Amino acid sequence: MQKLQAADTEEQVWRFREFWECTFVRIEHAPFRIVSIALILVVTLIAMNDEARASETDQFMAMDKELADSADALNRYLNRQAEEFLAKQNSHRDLIMTPEKLTQKYYSYLFKGLHASRLRSWLLNSEDVDRFPGATVSYFQYLRASVFGMRSFPFILPMARTIRVGDVHLGIDKMGHFFGFGRRSFKEYLRLREAGFSEDDAMEKVVLHGFLMERYFVGNLIDGIFSCADLEANFQGMMMARAFCEGNDPYFKRAGDKWVLTRPIDIRPFVTPGFDETYNRSHYIGRRKGLVFKVLRRDYCAKFALPMVQERFAIYNTWPRSFSQEVIDRYYEKRGKDPRKVQSLEAICGDSD
């Protein structure tokens, strides 16, 4: 844990140093220097925010690996934590009055940020979770061998291992997005509903807000990586939050003067193929783009044709596209320009031979 914290600290230093020095030189003689410097400071704070930067993952390394399904273990953990959480809440004199507030607090109980997450700690250390690469591979070995390497700013990225939940391969970082950004998305969804927006309109606004944040702040600006899989995890986290407190059979329900868990939590319906970055691939900008493409062409393009990969993708293809993905599809269609096509597997690997 101390090694991870040290890496995260070093990452913050590099981000601040390069972003400040390079950008300051460009605006040194600009007429709006004060405004520009203020903007730099704001962006730097965003980059250092735990939830904003989360982690990156290289799922291409695990593409041809068979991982044990960790869904049952994850569900047991979530149910155990929910029971403990409710016991603590029910022991308080001032009981939370709404299931929506209770759900948000449960999400925070599981994941407050990169440095304060009991869920992340469990996923990293539990013997019931099959991870790749395994514990024998150090953080720096993983980073250097990854598609990201250490050749583009920020040079040190927090890296998440790959696990499997149901049929889906995903980075552990997606669970941080699920419960971290998912909680924020749920809170925004509730605000919009209270403001009079319909269910679909509120969800669409939440999706587009997350999309623009990923495009201009959280993803592209910080490390040159726009993660479509992160956006899907954010959305599905919100949808599961709704399942905790909406409908005829919510997970949380008031029984007299106590809150109870009405049925076992099952995260599998909310972990979609959109979490898998080998299937729902990221796109890249700047120097990052060329470096990642080079590694993909050299090491991974041929692996997409492997039977085990094709079988996994065939299963993925049976899933319908999510509401979030459809919103993003319409956004790109309206603009007439879709970077997912320019950086598609065909575009990247078409001339790999």
C-alpha positions as CSV (number, residue, x, y, z in Angstrom):
1,M,0.0,0.0,0.0
2,Q,2.9,2.3,0.8
3,K,4.4,1.6,-2.6
4,L,1.1,2.5,-4.3
5,Q,0.8,5.8,-2.3
6,A,4.4,6.7,-3.2
7,A,3.7,6.1,-6.9
8,D,0.6,8.2,-6.7
9,T,2.5,11.0,-5.0
10,E,5.2,10.9,-7.6
11,E,2.5,11.0,-10.3
12,Q,1.1,14.2,-8.8
13,V,4.5,15.8,-8.8
14,W,5.2,15.0,-12.5
15,R,1.7,16.2,-13.6
16,F,2.1,19.5,-11.8
17,R,5.7,20.0,-12.9
18,E,5.3,19.3,-16.6
19,F,1.9,20.9,-17.1
20,W,3.0,24.0,-15.3
21,E,6.4,24.4,-16.9
22,C,5.3,23.7,-20.5
23,T,2.1,25.7,-20.3
24,F,3.7,28.6,-18.5
25,V,6.3,29.1,-21.2
26,R,3.6,29.3,-23.8
27,I,1.6,32.0,-22.0
28,E,4.5,34.0,-20.6
29,H,3.9,36.9,-22.9
30,A,0.1,36.5,-23.3
31,P,-2.0,39.5,-22.4
32,F,-4.3,37.4,-20.2
33,R,-1.5,35.8,-18.2
34,I,-3.2,36.0,-14.8
35,V,-6.4,34.4,-16.1
36,S,-4.4,31.7,-17.8
37,I,-2.4,30.9,-14.7
38,A,-5.6,30.6,-12.7
39,L,-6.9,28.2,-15.3
40,I,-3.8,26.1,-15.0
41,L,-4.2,25.9,-11.2
42,V,-7.8,24.8,-11.5
43,V,-6.9,22.0,-14.0
44,T,-4.0,20.9,-11.8
45,L,-6.4,20.5,-8.9
46,I,-8.7,18.5,-11.0
47,A,-5.8,16.3,-12.1
48,M,-4.9,15.7,-8.5
49,N,-8.4,14.8,-7.4
50,D,-8.7,11.1,-6.4
51,E,-11.9,10.5,-8.2
52,A,-11.0,12.5,-11.3
53,R,-7.8,10.6,-12.0
54,A,-8.8,7.1,-10.8
55,S,-6.5,4.6,-12.6
56,E,-5.7,3.3,-16.0
57,T,-5.7,-0.4,-17.0
58,D,-4.0,-2.4,-19.7
59,Q,-6.5,-5.1,-20.5
60,F,-4.7,-6.0,-23.7
61,M,-2.2,-7.9,-21.6
62,A,-5.0,-10.1,-20.2
63,M,-6.8,-10.5,-23.6
64,D,-5.5,-14.1,-24.1
65,K,-5.7,-15.2,-20.5
66,E,-8.4,-17.3,-18.9
67,L,-9.5,-15.7,-15.6
68,A,-11.6,-17.2,-13.0
69,D,-15.0,-15.6,-12.5
70,S,-14.9,-13.4,-9.4
71,A,-18.7,-12.4,-9.5
72,D,-19.8,-14.7,-6.7
73,A,-16.9,-13.5,-4.4
74,L,-17.7,-9.8,-5.3
75,N,-21.4,-10.3,-4.6
76,R,-20.7,-11.9,-1.3
77,Y,-18.4,-9.0,-0.4
78,L,-21.0,-6.4,-1.4
79,N,-23.8,-8.1,0.6
80,R,-21.6,-8.5,3.7
81,Q,-20.6,-4.9,3.5
82,A,-24.2,-3.8,3.0
83,E,-25.3,-5.7,6.1
84,E,-22.4,-4.1,8.2
85,F,-23.2,-0.7,6.8
86,L,-26.9,-1.0,7.6
87,A,-26.2,-2.2,11.1
88,K,-24.1,0.9,11.7
89,Q,-26.7,3.2,10.2
90,N,-29.5,1.6,12.2
91,S,-27.5,2.1,15.4
92,H,-27.5,5.9,14.9
93,R,-29.9,8.1,16.7
94,D,-30.7,10.1,13.6
95,L,-31.7,7.6,11.0
96,I,-31.3,8.5,7.3
97,M,-34.8,9.3,6.1
98,T,-34.6,8.4,2.3
99,P,-33.3,5.4,0.4
100,E,-31.6,7.8,-2.1
101,K,-29.5,9.3,0.7
102,L,-28.8,5.8,2.1
103,T,-27.6,4.5,-1.2
104,Q,-25.3,7.4,-1.7
105,K,-23.8,6.9,1.7
106,Y,-23.4,3.1,1.0
107,Y,-21.5,3.9,-2.2
108,S,-19.2,6.3,-0.2
109,Y,-18.8,3.6,2.4
110,L,-17.4,1.3,-0.3
111,F,-15.4,3.9,-2.3
112,K,-14.5,7.4,-1.2
113,G,-11.5,7.8,-3.5
114,L,-8.3,6.1,-4.6
115,H,-6.7,6.3,-1.2
116,A,-9.9,5.6,0.9
117,S,-11.6,2.6,-0.6
118,R,-12.3,-0.6,1.3
119,L,-13.7,-2.1,-1.9
120,R,-10.5,-1.4,-3.9
121,S,-8.4,-2.7,-1.1
122,W,-10.4,-6.0,-1.1
123,L,-10.2,-6.3,-4.9
124,L,-6.4,-5.9,-4.7
125,N,-5.8,-8.3,-1.9
126,S,-8.5,-10.9,-1.7
127,E,-7.5,-14.5,-2.5
128,D,-11.0,-15.0,-3.9
129,V,-10.3,-12.6,-6.8
130,D,-8.3,-13.8,-9.8
131,R,-6.2,-10.8,-11.1
132,F,-3.9,-10.4,-14.0
133,P,-1.1,-9.6,-13.8
134,G,-0.6,-11.4,-10.5
135,A,1.0,-10.1,-7.3
136,T,4.5,-11.3,-8.4
137,V,4.5,-8.6,-11.1
138,S,5.4,-5.3,-9.5
139,Y,3.7,-2.0,-10.2
140,F,6.6,-0.6,-12.3
141,Q,7.0,-3.9,-14.1
142,Y,3.4,-3.8,-15.1
143,L,3.5,-0.1,-16.1
144,R,6.7,-0.5,-18.2
145,A,5.2,-3.6,-20.0
146,S,1.8,-1.9,-20.6
147,V,0.6,-0.2,-23.8
148,F,1.1,3.1,-21.9
149,G,4.7,2.6,-20.7
150,M,6.5,5.5,-19.2
151,R,7.2,7.6,-22.3
152,S,4.3,10.1,-22.3
153,F,3.0,12.6,-19.8
154,P,2.0,11.8,-17.1
155,F,4.9,9.3,-17.0
156,I,3.7,7.5,-13.9
157,L,0.1,6.3,-14.1
158,P,-1.8,4.4,-11.3
159,M,-2.3,1.0,-12.9
160,A,-5.3,-1.4,-12.3
161,R,-5.2,-5.1,-12.8
162,T,-7.7,-7.0,-14.9
163,I,-10.4,-9.3,-13.3
164,R,-13.5,-11.1,-14.6
165,V,-17.1,-10.6,-13.4
166,G,-19.5,-12.9,-15.1
167,D,-18.5,-13.1,-18.8
168,V,-16.8,-9.7,-18.7
169,H,-13.1,-8.8,-18.4
170,L,-12.6,-5.4,-16.7
171,G,-10.0,-3.4,-14.9
172,I,-10.3,-3.0,-11.1
173,D,-10.4,0.7,-11.8
174,K,-13.9,0.3,-13.3
175,M,-15.2,-0.5,-9.8
176,G,-13.9,2.8,-8.7
177,H,-15.8,4.5,-11.5
178,F,-18.8,2.4,-10.8
179,F,-19.1,3.4,-7.1
180,G,-17.3,6.8,-7.3
181,F,-18.5,8.5,-10.4
182,G,-21.6,6.3,-10.3
183,R,-22.6,8.0,-7.0
184,R,-22.0,11.5,-8.4
185,S,-24.0,10.6,-11.5
186,F,-26.9,9.3,-9.3
187,K,-26.9,12.5,-7.3
188,E,-27.0,14.6,-10.5
189,Y,-29.8,12.4,-11.9
190,L,-31.9,13.0,-8.7
191,R,-31.3,16.7,-9.0
192,L,-32.5,16.7,-12.5
193,R,-35.6,14.7,-11.7
194,E,-36.5,17.1,-8.9
195,A,-36.1,19.9,-11.4
196,G,-38.8,18.4,-13.6
197,F,-36.8,16.4,-16.2
198,S,-38.2,13.1,-17.4
199,E,-36.3,9.9,-16.6
200,D,-34.8,9.6,-20.1
201,D,-33.9,13.3,-20.3
202,A,-32.3,13.3,-16.9
203,M,-30.2,10.2,-17.8
204,E,-29.2,11.7,-21.1
205,K,-28.0,14.9,-19.5
206,V,-26.0,12.9,-16.9
207,V,-24.4,10.8,-19.7
208,L,-23.5,13.9,-21.8
209,H,-22.1,15.7,-18.8
210,G,-19.8,12.7,-18.0
211,F,-18.9,12.4,-21.7
212,L,-17.8,16.1,-21.8
213,M,-15.9,15.8,-18.5
214,E,-14.0,12.8,-19.9
215,R,-13.3,14.5,-23.1
216,Y,-12.1,17.9,-21.8
217,F,-11.0,17.3,-18.2
218,V,-10.9,13.8,-16.6
219,G,-9.5,11.8,-19.6
220,N,-8.0,13.7,-22.5
221,L,-6.6,16.6,-20.6
222,I,-5.0,14.6,-17.8
223,D,-3.3,11.7,-19.6
224,G,-4.4,11.8,-23.3
225,I,-6.8,8.8,-22.8
226,F,-10.5,9.0,-23.5
227,S,-11.9,5.9,-21.9
228,C,-15.3,4.8,-23.3
229,A,-15.3,2.0,-20.7
230,D,-15.0,4.4,-17.9
231,L,-18.1,6.2,-19.1
232,E,-20.0,2.9,-19.2
233,A,-18.9,2.1,-15.7
234,N,-20.0,5.5,-14.5
235,F,-23.5,5.0,-16.0
236,Q,-24.0,1.5,-14.8
237,G,-23.0,2.5,-11.3
238,M,-25.8,5.1,-11.4
239,M,-28.2,2.4,-12.7
240,M,-27.4,0.1,-9.8
241,A,-27.8,3.0,-7.4
242,R,-31.3,3.4,-8.8
243,A,-31.9,-0.3,-8.2
244,F,-31.1,0.2,-4.5
245,C,-34.0,2.6,-4.0
246,E,-36.4,2.5,-6.9
247,G,-39.1,0.2,-8.3
248,N,-41.2,-2.5,-6.6
249,D,-38.3,-4.5,-5.2
250,P,-35.5,-2.1,-4.2
251,Y,-32.4,-3.5,-2.4
252,F,-32.9,-1.0,0.5
253,K,-36.2,-0.6,2.2
254,R,-37.4,0.9,5.5
255,A,-38.9,-1.6,7.9
256,G,-40.3,0.3,10.9
257,D,-37.5,2.3,12.4
258,K,-34.7,0.3,10.6
259,W,-33.3,-0.1,7.1
260,V,-33.1,-3.6,5.7
261,L,-31.5,-5.3,2.7
262,T,-34.5,-6.9,1.0
263,R,-32.7,-9.4,-1.3
264,P,-29.1,-10.4,-2.1
265,I,-27.2,-7.8,-4.2
266,D,-26.1,-9.1,-7.6
267,I,-23.8,-6.8,-9.6
268,R,-23.6,-9.0,-12.7
269,P,-26.4,-7.4,-14.7
270,F,-24.7,-4.0,-14.3
271,V,-21.2,-5.2,-15.4
272,T,-21.6,-5.0,-19.2
273,P,-19.1,-5.8,-22.1
274,G,-18.7,-2.0,-22.3
275,F,-16.3,-2.3,-19.3
276,D,-13.8,-4.2,-21.3
277,E,-11.3,-1.9,-22.9
278,T,-10.2,-4.5,-25.5
279,Y,-13.8,-4.5,-26.8
280,N,-15.0,-1.0,-25.9
281,R,-11.7,0.6,-26.7
282,S,-10.4,3.9,-25.6
283,H,-9.1,6.6,-28.0
284,Y,-6.0,8.7,-27.6
285,I,-4.6,12.1,-28.4
286,G,-1.2,13.6,-28.7
287,R,2.0,11.6,-28.2
288,R,0.0,9.0,-26.3
289,K,-1.8,8.0,-29.5
290,G,1.3,7.1,-31.5
291,L,3.0,5.3,-28.7
292,V,-0.1,3.1,-27.9
293,F,-0.8,2.4,-31.6
294,K,2.8,1.2,-32.0
295,V,2.5,-1.3,-29.2
296,L,-0.9,-2.5,-30.3
297,R,0.4,-3.2,-33.8
298,R,3.5,-4.9,-32.6
299,D,2.1,-7.0,-29.8
300,Y,-1.7,-7.3,-29.9
301,C,-3.3,-7.0,-33.3
302,A,-2.7,-10.7,-34.1
303,K,-4.2,-11.7,-30.8
304,F,-7.6,-10.3,-31.6
305,A,-8.0,-13.3,-34.0
306,L,-7.4,-15.9,-31.3
307,P,-10.4,-18.3,-30.8
308,M,-10.7,-17.5,-27.1
309,V,-10.9,-13.7,-27.9
310,Q,-13.4,-14.2,-30.7
311,E,-15.5,-16.4,-28.4
312,R,-15.5,-13.7,-25.7
313,F,-16.4,-11.0,-28.2
314,A,-19.2,-13.2,-29.6
315,I,-20.7,-13.4,-26.1
316,Y,-20.3,-9.6,-25.7
317,N,-22.2,-9.1,-29.0
318,T,-25.3,-10.7,-27.6
319,W,-25.6,-7.9,-25.1
320,P,-27.7,-4.9,-26.2
321,R,-26.0,-1.5,-26.2
322,S,-26.7,0.4,-23.1
323,F,-28.7,3.7,-22.9
324,S,-25.4,5.5,-22.3
325,Q,-23.7,4.1,-25.4
326,E,-26.8,5.0,-27.5
327,V,-26.6,8.6,-26.3
328,I,-23.0,8.8,-27.2
329,D,-23.7,7.2,-30.6
330,R,-26.3,9.8,-31.3
331,Y,-23.9,12.6,-30.2
332,Y,-21.2,11.5,-32.7
333,E,-23.8,10.9,-35.4
334,K,-25.1,14.4,-35.0
335,R,-21.6,15.9,-35.2
336,G,-20.7,13.8,-38.2
337,K,-17.3,12.9,-36.8
338,D,-16.6,9.8,-34.7
339,P,-13.0,9.2,-33.3
340,R,-14.0,5.7,-32.5
341,K,-14.0,4.9,-36.2
342,V,-10.7,6.7,-36.9
343,Q,-9.1,4.7,-34.0
344,S,-11.1,1.4,-34.6
345,L,-9.4,-2.0,-34.5
346,E,-9.6,-2.1,-38.3
347,A,-7.9,1.4,-38.6
348,I,-5.2,0.5,-36.1
349,C,-4.4,-3.1,-37.2
350,G,-5.4,-3.0,-40.9
351,D,-1.9,-2.4,-42.0
352,S,-0.2,-4.3,-39.2
353,D,1.0,-7.0,-41.6
